[in-house]
C-alpha cells in the first residue's frame, strides 16, 4: 500500500512548471535555492549600458547573452559586498 501511495505522490509532485517569472521543479529530495543580489551589485550605468547593447542584438541571442553578461558583471564584485562581512553572515536552517 505504501509503495503505491509513494508512486502516486511522485506522479503528482515530480514535474516542472512556470508561472512566467520563476521556474519551479518539484521533486521529493531535490534541494533548490534562490540567489539574491543587493541592489548595488551592478552599478546602474553598467546595467543601462548592457541594456543598450542587448537592444541591438537579434532577439534569439538576447536572453542567453543577457544572462552571461549579467553574471560577468556580478562576478566583478561591484557594490558594497555586505555578505563578505561576517557580521552579516547568516546560515539559514
N, C-alpha and C positions, 0 to 999 in steps of 0.2 A: 504494500500500500504506500509506504513512504517513497519508494522508488518511482512509482507513477506520479505521485504528487510533486516530486522534485523535477521530473520531466515536464510537467505542466507549468510549473513556475519558470523553468528555464525557457520554455517556448514563449511565455508571456514577456519575460524580462530581457532576454538576450536579443536585443535589436537596437539599432541606432536610429536616431531621428533628430530633426532640427525644426525649430520654430522660426528659423530665418536669421538668427543672430548668434546663437551659441549651440554648436552641435552637441548632442548627447549620445552616449553609448552606455547602455545599462547591461551589466553582466555581473552575476554574483562572483565576488572575489577579485574584481578588477578595480585597481586603485586609479582614481582620476584626480586631477588638480587643475587649478586656475592660477595663472601668474598675474600678479598685479604690478603695475609700474606707477611710480609717483608722477605727478603732473609735470614736473620739471625734468623728467628723464630724457626727453628730446626737446631741445630748445625750439621755441616757436618758429624762429626764422628758418631753421633747418627743415622743420616739418612743412612749412609753406613752400620752400624751395623744392622739396621732394614732390609735393603735390603738383607743382607746375610741370616738373619733368614727367611725371606719370600721365598727366593730361595729354602730353604729346605722343604717348605710346599707343600702339594698337590695343584695342580693348581685350583681346585674347591674352596679351602679355602682361597687362597691367596688374592683376591681382597677385600673381606669383612674384613679380618684380617689386611690388609694394611690400610684400612680406619680407623678402630678402633684404631690401634696403632699410626697412624699419629695424630689423634685427641687427643689422650692421651699426645703425645709429645707437641702438640700445647698448650694444657691446662696447661702445666708446666710453661709457661711464660718465656721460654728461649729468648735470644736476647735482643735488646735494648728497645723493647716495646715503641716505639716512640709515639704511639697513646694514651698512658696513660697521656702524657703531653698535657695540654690544649692549648699550643702554636700550636700544630699540628692538633688539632681537627677542622674538617670542616664538616658541616652538608650540604649535597647536597640538592638542591631544585628540 
